[in-house]
Amino acid sequence: MRSPLAPRFTLCVVLAALPGLGLAQGKAGYEAAPSLAGTELAPAALLKGPLHKVSEPVRVEGHLGAFVIESKFGKFSVQGANLLAARVQELAAIEELQKVQQDAAFKDAMAKSAGGVAKFAASTVADPGKTVESVGKGVNTVFGRVGYMAKSSADYVGDKAADVATGSKPTGAAAPAGQPAPPPITGDPFGYNKARREWAKKLGVDPYTSNPVLRPLLDSAAQASFAGNFAVNLTLGAAMAPLSYAYSMDETVRDAVWSKAPIDLEKENLAKLASLGVADRVARDLSRNKWFTPSLQTALVARLSAFGKIPGIESVVATAAATQGEARARFLLESLAMLATHHEKEGKFASLRMSNLVPVGATADGKAVAAAAIDYGTWDKDAQAFTQRKDAAAPKAEVKSRTLLVAGKLSPAAKQGLEKAGWTVKTGLRA
């Protein structure tokens, strides 16, 4: 299934006239998901650079771009402009770490550390044409039903007892087809988490990245530093320029992730969620969702803190705890970021609720504002169903207005369909 909705739409009229790029409509007036020029979905700087280029045209799947990044480090296939931004940022870090691995002092440090040679050898990329990351198939829609996991896989003693009493069985989240699952974060069993964070800070990247090429390079660098006494700043010069690191990681979140151990982040995040009125069990389920790494959990808590203690915060956390896939996690985070900006600048929300994966804020006077971090929205049955869902409106029987905030663009048909259903649409809101 595919879903609809998205921000800008001016160029769509031109693209529809081009062979192979039109938005085909079925008998019911629904549009087929298109393939578009990359500039319709993401900033030009993310589409081509000294280390990469994005294959053209870009397919739209589930209202997010399915980007294929071609680089000398391999091909990365990712879903959504947000994850594209993160991967493009990480290319420079990969290049820098590969240079570091050629340093004689680094090789000596690896030789001194147990198992260093094998780990070092496994972190290199020999085939630039190889697909090292795949978005997979059947990513589902962010407007229709999304794949959920029942509960988190790890269980505390008290939670486990409660599950037995109620007959429920905690299950882990299966990786969406083709997507590499993030590594388990178990604290610092080998003693090099601090070194890993130091390398990540120097390189301006997420220490808990799911990048299948960068991750082993960071492992090797951390191992060389912790077990082989290799200085983090021995080879690197000035800190790498901090590109716009993916919307979810503002300066405050980055500093927290770089400076604090995972367990300390978890304790702080659980305490903040408790202060927002989130039940302990719901908060712990979030902490056990492997798709919400310490970085993404910290970003989520930061977004929710912007709303203060209002009804519905727990529903957002419960949805996050059940969300599978990094693309969906980032979609929720960016959607919340747009909603938080509206809350701070346009008018305070009295409550929040979730319409599947789409967060909705409601004001005290009956206005509903939904936010969808899609790249390009088309009009299909899921988009139409979204406009008719009661949970997409305010919690009161009468709704004075409905507004949809869209990160990217909408096709003319999607915009028309939404407006006809009574929604005011604001597009192009991606920071």
C-alpha positions in Angstrom: 0.0 0.0 0.0 1.1 3.5 -0.7 0.0 6.7 1.1 -0.6 10.3 0.1 0.2 13.8 1.2 3.2 16.1 0.7 4.3 19.7 0.4 5.2 21.5 -2.9 3.4 20.9 -6.1 4.3 23.5 -8.7 6.7 21.4 -10.8 4.3 18.4 -10.7 2.2 20.0 -13.5 5.3 20.1 -15.8 6.5 16.7 -14.8 3.1 15.1 -15.5 3.5 16.1 -19.1 6.8 14.3 -19.5 6.9 10.6 -20.6 7.2 8.2 -17.7 6.9 10.9 -15.1 3.2 11.6 -15.1 0.9 10.7 -12.3 -1.4 8.0 -13.7 -4.9 8.1 -12.4 -7.2 5.1 -12.0 -10.9 4.9 -12.4 -11.4 6.1 -8.9 -9.3 9.2 -9.5 -6.4 7.8 -7.4 -2.8 8.5 -8.5 -0.1 6.0 -8.9 3.1 6.8 -7.0 5.5 8.6 -9.4 9.2 8.7 -10.2 10.4 12.3 -10.0 13.4 14.5 -10.4 15.4 14.5 -7.2 15.1 18.2 -6.8 11.3 17.7 -6.3 12.1 15.7 -3.1 15.3 17.0 -1.5 17.7 20.0 -1.6 20.2 20.0 -4.5 23.1 19.8 -2.1 21.9 16.4 -0.9 21.7 15.0 -4.5 25.2 15.5 -5.6 28.5 16.2 -4.0 32.3 15.4 -4.2 31.7 12.0 -2.6 28.3 11.0 -4.1 25.4 11.4 -6.5 21.8 10.3 -6.2 20.4 8.2 -9.0 17.7 9.8 -11.1 14.8 9.8 -11.3 13.8 9.0 -7.7 10.8 6.6 -7.0 8.3 7.7 -4.5 7.2 4.9 -2.2 4.8 5.5 0.7 5.1 9.2 0.1 8.8 9.2 0.8 11.6 9.3 -1.8 13.4 6.0 -2.3 16.9 7.4 -2.8 19.8 5.5 -4.2 23.1 7.1 -3.2 26.0 6.1 -5.4 29.4 6.6 -3.8 32.9 5.1 -3.8 31.9 3.4 -0.5 29.1 1.5 -2.1 25.4 2.2 -2.9 23.1 3.2 -0.1 19.4 2.8 -0.7 17.4 4.8 1.8 13.8 5.9 2.3 13.1 9.6 3.0 14.9 12.9 2.6 15.7 12.9 6.3 17.7 9.6 6.2 19.2 10.8 2.9 20.6 13.9 4.8 22.1 11.7 7.5 23.8 9.3 5.0 25.2 12.2 2.9 26.6 13.7 6.1 28.2 10.4 7.0 30.1 10.0 3.7 32.8 12.5 4.8 33.2 10.6 8.1 33.7 7.3 6.2 36.4 8.8 4.0 38.2 10.3 7.0 38.1 7.1 9.0 39.4 5.1 6.0 42.3 7.5 5.9 42.9 7.1 9.6 43.0 3.3 9.1 46.0 3.7 6.9 48.0 5.5 9.6 50.9 3.3 10.9 50.1 4.3 14.5 46.5 3.1 14.0 47.6 -0.2 12.6 49.9 -0.7 15.5 47.1 0.1 18.0 44.8 -2.4 16.3 47.5 -5.0 16.4 47.8 -4.5 20.2 44.1 -4.9 20.7 42.5 -8.4 20.9 40.9 -9.3 17.6 41.9 -6.0 16.0 43.2 -7.3 12.7 40.0 -9.2 11.9 37.8 -6.3 12.8 39.9 -3.8 10.9 39.8 -6.0 7.8 36.0 -6.3 7.9 35.5 -2.5 8.0 36.8 -1.7 4.5 34.8 -1.4 1.3 36.3 -3.1 -1.7 33.4 -2.9 -4.2 32.0 0.6 -4.9 29.2 -0.8 -7.0 28.0 -3.1 -4.2 24.6 -2.2 -2.5 25.6 -1.9 1.1 22.2 -0.7 2.3 18.8 -1.4 0.9 15.4 0.3 1.6 13.7 -3.0 0.8 10.2 -3.6 -0.4 6.8 -3.1 1.1 7.7 -0.1 3.2 4.0 0.6 3.7 2.4 4.0 4.0 2.7 6.6 6.8 -1.0 7.5 6.3 -2.6 4.1 6.2 -1.8 1.2 8.5 1.9 0.9 9.5 3.8 -2.1 10.7 3.9 -2.3 14.5 5.5 -4.5 16.9 3.4 -5.7 19.8 5.9 -4.9 22.6 9.6 -4.5 23.2 11.7 -7.6 23.3 13.8 -6.8 26.4 11.8 -7.2 29.6 12.3 -6.0 33.2 11.3 -8.4 35.9 8.2 -6.4 36.9 7.1 -6.0 33.3 7.6 -9.7 32.6 5.5 -10.6 35.6 2.7 -8.3 34.4 2.8 -9.8 31.0 2.5 -13.3 32.4 -0.5 -12.2 34.5 -2.3 -10.7 31.5 -1.4 -13.5 29.1 0.6 -11.1 26.8 3.9 -12.2 25.2 6.5 -9.5 24.5 7.9 -9.9 21.0 10.8 -8.2 19.3 10.5 -6.0 16.2 11.3 -7.7 13.0 13.4 -5.6 10.6 11.4 -4.2 7.7 12.4 -6.0 4.5 15.9 -5.1 3.4 16.6 -2.5 6.1 19.6 -3.1 8.3 18.6 -3.1 12.0 20.6 -0.9 14.3 23.0 -2.7 16.6 21.9 -3.5 20.2 23.0 -0.9 22.7 24.0 -2.6 25.9 25.9 0.0 27.7 29.6 -0.3 27.5 30.6 -4.0 28.0 33.9 -3.6 26.2 34.8 -0.2 27.7 35.1 1.7 24.4 31.7 3.4 24.2 33.3 6.7 25.4 36.0 6.4 22.8 33.3 5.8 20.1 31.4 8.9 21.2 34.6 10.9 21.0 35.3 9.8 17.5 31.7 10.5 16.5 31.9 14.0 18.0 35.1 14.7 16.1 33.5 13.5 12.9 30.2 15.2 13.5 28.1 12.0 13.2 25.7 9.9 15.3 27.7 7.4 17.5 24.7 5.0 17.2 24.3 5.2 13.4 22.8 2.3 11.5 25.1 3.0 8.6 26.5 -0.4 7.6 29.7 1.1 6.4 30.4 3.7 9.0 29.4 1.6 12.0 32.3 -0.9 11.7 34.7 1.9 11.0 33.6 3.6 14.3 34.0 0.2 16.0 37.6 -0.1 14.8 38.5 3.4 15.7 37.0 3.0 19.2 38.8 -0.2 19.7 42.1 1.3 18.6 41.7 4.2 21.0 40.5 2.2 24.0 42.6 -1.0 23.7 45.5 0.4 21.7 45.9 3.9 23.1 45.4 5.5 19.7 44.6 9.2 20.2 41.4 10.4 18.8 43.0 13.6 17.5 46.2 12.0 16.3 45.4 12.0 12.6 42.3 14.2 12.3 42.9 17.9 11.9 40.2 20.5 12.6 36.8 19.2 13.4 34.8 18.4 10.3 32.3 21.1 9.3 28.9 20.2 10.9 26.5 20.0 8.0 22.9 20.2 8.7 23.0 16.8 10.5 19.4 15.5 9.9 16.7 17.5 11.4 16.3 15.3 14.4 19.6 16.1 15.9 19.8 19.7 17.0 22.8 21.0 18.9 21.4 20.2 22.3 20.6 16.6 21.4 24.0 16.1 19.7 25.9 17.3 22.7 23.9 15.0 25.0 24.5 12.0 22.8 28.2 12.7 22.4 28.9 13.4 26.1 26.8 10.9 27.9 26.8 7.1 28.1 23.7 5.3 26.8 22.5 4.3 30.3 22.8 7.9 31.5 20.8 9.1 28.5 18.2 6.4 29.2 17.8 7.5 32.8 17.5 11.1 31.9 15.0 10.4 29.1 12.8 8.2 31.4 12.8 10.9 34.1 11.8 13.6 31.5 9.0 11.3 30.2 7.8 10.7 33.7 7.6 14.5 34.3 5.5 14.7 31.1 3.0 12.2 32.6 4.1 9.1 30.7 3.5 5.8 32.5 6.7 4.0 33.4 5.8 0.9 31.4 5.2 2.9 28.2 8.5 4.8 28.7 10.4 1.6 29.2 8.9 0.0 26.1 10.2 3.0 24.1 13.7 2.5 25.6 13.6 -1.1 24.4 12.7 -0.4 20.8 15.9 -0.9 18.9 14.7 1.3 16.1 14.8 4.3 18.5 18.5 4.4 19.3 19.7 6.5 22.2 20.1 9.3 19.8 16.6 9.1 18.3 15.1 8.5 21.8 16.8 11.7 23.1 15.5 13.6 20.0 12.0 12.3 20.7 12.0 13.4 24.3 13.4 16.8 23.3 10.5 17.2 20.8 7.9 16.2 23.4 9.3 18.5 26.0 8.5 21.4 23.8 4.8 20.8 24.3 5.0 20.6 28.1 2.7 18.3 30.2 -0.4 18.1 28.1 -2.9 15.2 27.5 -1.9 12.8 24.8 1.9 12.8 25.2 1.8 9.2 26.3 0.0 8.2 23.0 2.9 9.6 21.1 5.4 7.6 23.2 3.3 4.4 22.8 3.3 4.8 19.1 7.1 5.4 19.0 7.6 2.3 21.2 5.7 0.2 18.6 7.2 1.7 15.4 9.4 -0.4 13.2 12.0 0.9 10.9 14.4 3.9 11.0 12.5 5.7 8.2 9.3 5.5 10.1 11.0 6.6 13.4 12.5 9.6 11.6 9.2 10.4 10.0 7.6 10.6 13.4 10.4 12.8 14.8 10.3 15.3 11.9 6.5 15.4 12.1 6.7 16.2 15.8 9.3 18.9 15.1 6.9 20.6 12.7 4.1 20.4 15.2 6.3 21.7 18.0 7.3 24.7 15.9 3.6 25.4 15.2 2.9 25.0 19.0 5.6 27.5 19.9 4.9 30.1 17.1 1.3 29.8 16.0 -0.7 28.8 19.0 -0.5 26.4 21.9 -2.0 22.9 21.8 -4.2 21.7 24.6 -3.7 18.0 23.7 -2.0 15.6 21.3 -3.2 12.4 19.7 -1.9 10.0 17.0 -3.7 9.1 13.8 -1.6 6.0 13.1 1.9 7.5 12.6 0.7 11.1 12.1 0.7 13.3 15.2 -2.2 15.7 15.7 -2.4 18.7 18.0 -5.7 20.2 19.2 -6.2 23.6 20.6 -8.7 24.5 23.3 -11.0 26.2 20.9 -11.4 23.2 18.6 -8.7 23.6 16.0 -6.8 20.5 14.8 -3.3 20.6 13.3 -1.7 17.4 11.9 1.9 17.1 10.7 3.3 14.7 8.1 7.0 14.6 7.2 6.4 13.2 3.8 8.5 14.1 0.7 5.8 14.0 -1.9 2.1 13.2 -1.4 -0.2 11.9 -4.0 -4.0 11.3 -3.9 -4.8 7.7 -3.2 -7.2 5.7 -1.1 -5.0 6.0 2.0 -4.9 9.8 1.6 -8.6 9.9 1.2 -9.1 7.7 4.3 -6.8 10.0 6.3 -9.1 12.9 5.6 -12.1 11.0 6.9 -10.6 9.5 10.1 -12.0 10.8 13.3 -8.6 10.5 15.1 -7.2 13.1 12.6 -9.5 15.7 14.0 -9.7 17.5 17.3 -11.0 15.5 20.3 -14.1 17.5 20.4 -17.3 16.7 18.5 -17.1 20.0 16.6 -13.9 21.1 14.8 -13.5 24.7 13.8 -10.6 24.1 11.4 -8.3 21.4 10.2 -4.7 22.1 9.1 -2.1 19.8 7.7 1.6 20.7 7.9 3.6 18.9 5.2 7.4 18.7 5.1 7.7 18.4 1.3 5.3 18.7 -1.5 1.8 17.6 -2.7 0.6 16.7 -6.1 -2.2 19.1 -7.4 -4.7 16.2 -7.0 -3.6 15.5 -3.4 -3.9 19.2 -2.5 -7.3 19.4 -4.2 -8.5 16.3 -2.4 -7.4 17.5 1.0 -8.9 21.0 0.6 -12.1 19.5 -0.7 -12.3 17.5 2.5 -12.0 20.7 4.6 -8.2 20.7 5.3 -6.0 23.8 5.0 -2.6 22.6 3.7 0.8 24.2 4.4 3.6 22.6 2.4 7.4 23.0 2.1 8.0 23.2 5.9 11.1 21.0 6.0 13.8 23.0 7.8 
